[in-house]
Amino acid sequence: MKTKFIYFIALFITVAITRAQDIERLEFIADSLNLSEEETEALVSFKMYSDSLENTFTYIYDRSMLNGDVAKIIIPEGYKFLDRDQAQRVLSDIWGNPYDDSVMGLLLKEDESPVETSYAIEISYSEEGYIEDDDAQDMDYDDLLSEMQSDVKESNPERSKLGYGTVDLIGWATKPYYDQDNKKLYWAKELLFEDEETSTLNYNIRVLGRKGFMNLNVIGDMDTLEDVENNLDPILGSVSFNTGYKYSEFDPDFDDVAAYGIGGLIAGKILAKAGFFALILKFWKFIAIGGIALIAGVKKMFFGSKEQPVIEAHKDDSEVS
């Protein structure tokens, strides 16, 4: 008992010293950047808030089931996962999104937190039927982009009525690609939201199954595109359907077929959520030190400059999509 008590006292002192050292380091960085007293206080307060909030989460680093036993995620190295309830808390309570019952979890970089994140991957499940993929190989994605850009412009008045900012679809950040063998589709859009100076990346991944699809939605600034592309293989390989729900197990006598194909899946409407997510990423960066440009310098000085490794996914031979 005495040993445990001494251990906890030592742990408390270590944490206190670490936090004090972090604050001193932040103040030194703020001084070197010639920040005002108010900006320095905001930076320190933000760091303390971020650390306190981070301690309330329980991250998963190995694997987790999704939507009961429908699918699973094997967490890629370099990432961490928040389960359904914690993901809902982040998306709704912290980031201010409307509650979405389809959300199954949230994937974050291992060295980041919900309020200090370059990008996050929202994982959800949509049971809209078996998606026939006959149209995938013959699709003209340039024509599809033109149609989508027209649809976005036409939807902007309605977005404004609902209280959301207008959005422009600039173009493909990554052109659509469909992996016929593994039934996985991905593409990325470059979006520009009203009153924003920088574009938003909306990277979409769909894993097709027997009754619907898993949706991995990556949203961040455009400068995160390279990181996402470098880690695309492990991200793609992280989510798979379990036996009984795989695409190859479709039964036309019992299963419903979706009312759209691959083209309709790509051309789906831009959700208001993308705007919320882009806003919150910029908002937290802004309050940290009063400007988006400065946060990159602070993060580099505070956390150090390091190469981003290409991450390898954990292999799972028991389930093959």
Disulfide bonds with the S-S distance in Angstrom:
none
